[in-house]
Amino acid sequence: MQTLLLSKLEQTSKSLDRKRIGKVLGVSIIVGAGIMCLLALRVYVHEPETDDATVRANFVGIAPHASGHVVELRVRDNQSVREGDLLFVVDPRPYEHAVALAKARLALTRKDVAALQKAVQVAEAAIGRAEAQVNASAADISRAEAQTIAAEASVERAQGQFKEADNHYHRIEPLLSKQLTTPDVVEAAETRRLVAETGVREAQKALTAARSVVEAARAQKVAAEAALAQAKAERLRSEDAVGQDGNLNARISQAEAQLAEAELDLSYCYVHAPFTGKVVNLNISVGEFAHAGVQVFTLVDTGTWYVVANFRETQLQHIREGSPAEVFLQFTGGKRFHGRVVGPGWAVIPEYGTSTLGLPNVPRNLDWVRLAQRFPVRVRIDNPDDSFRMGASAVVRICGPGPKAPVAAITPTSSRNPKS
């Protein structure tokens, strides 16, 4: 009997223990599930991850600046090149001829400018001679005017002498009939009168000649002044033809600029790599005609690699510039790389609600589930290797928040009281 009671007690105790263990396990599972949900939510929000990512790199289309046949091709498709390496050569012969022609034009322009400068010097010498002639004519006018003044004085003296002799003769001549004087005295007075009259005529002739000399000197001065004006005009024309502006000669500068342009066009025939990268999409060969500005192939910048990952807008809250990230490339077997967030995208084209002809386009539909918009986030790779290929798929995980942007100090502006 006691054995039966002990057996039932043991079974009851084991049943209670199993119930306790079951309760503990159930509570533990629920608590663990809650913790896992919280951890998953934290990871989803603070350490988001996406497999909608692609590898990107900067690239440029290599196009020549000069048109012509490709005479030399130094690269092949998928070849790595370094900055400054010669990629291909466009036929330089037409551009070499243009350089030679520009050099010849420059030499001729310099000779023309030298000849025009000599013409300026000749014009300046002519101006000097004309100025000297003007000065000499002015001196001649001064001398002739002085001679005219002297001649006028001589005329006045001669006229005074004639008047005195004439008066003396007319006083003496009536006395002869009255026998108050002798014929010799009258004849001497008449001779004196005739001599004085002749002196007046000679003085007037001298005055007329002096005045003629003045007029001739003045005419000569006018001609000298006209020659001076012509020489100055010729100098201005020569200076304009020279094209000198301070220390700069426009004609020579224009020829030098044309030569520099021709040399620049010649240098465009030799196309060099603008940066270190890899040649892709090469579809030309020697002999093909390359057009200026038309892309020949593409050069990918292999020095800097990015991954553009599309995250939901609900995950962008903790993604900032400088946030650390881990990148896994799918085609390399999940190899891990480290990077930094350059910045999340700030704009995407909206799928609905865009404007059409100035009016909003709102489609008629009923959305039961509203999908979160995805925004691109650019991540720069810190340790890229040769396995990176543009356009490859990748997985990106943000490992934590980035550094906070410094808050710009706001300078208070002085406000004016309108009543003051």
Sequence and secondary structure as in RCSB ss.txt:
>XXXX:A:sequence
MQTLLLSKLEQTSKSLDRKRIGKVLGVSIIVGAGIMCLLALRVYVHEPETDDATVRANFVGIAPHASGHVVELRV
RDNQSVREGDLLFVVDPRPYEHAVALAKARLALTRKDVAALQKAVQVAEAAIGRAEAQVNASAADISRAEAQTIA
AEASVERAQGQFKEADNHYHRIEPLLSKQLTTPDVVEAAETRRLVAETGVREAQKALTAARSVVEAARAQKVAAE
AALAQAKAERLRSEDAVGQDGNLNARISQAEAQLAEAELDLSYCYVHAPFTGKVVNLNISVGEFAHAGVQVFTLV
DTGTWYVVANFRETQLQHIREGSPAEVFLQFTGGKRFHGRVVGPGWAVIPEYGTSTLGLPNVPRNLDWVRLAQRF
PVRVRIDNPDDSFRMGASAVVRICGPGPKAPVAAITPTSSRNPKS
>XXXX:A:secstr
 HHHHHHHHHHHHHHHHHHHHHHHHHHHHHHHHHHHHHHHHHHHHHS EEEEEEEEEEEEEE  SS EEEEEE  
 TT EE TT EEEEE  HHHHHHHHHHHHHHHHHHHHHHHHHHHHHHHHHHHHHHHHHHHHHHHHHHHHHHHHHH
HHHHHHHHHHHHHHHHHHHHHHHHHHHTTSS HHHHHHHHHHHHHHHHHHHHHHHHHHHHHHHHHHHHHHHHHHH
HHHHHHHHHHHHHHHHHTEETTEEHHHHHHHHHHHHHHHHHHTTEEE SSSEEEE     TT EE TT   EEEE
EEEEEEEEEEEEGGGGGG  TT EEEEEEGGGTSEEEEEEEEEE      SSS EETTEE       SS    EE
EEEEEESS  TT  TT EEEEEE S                 TT 
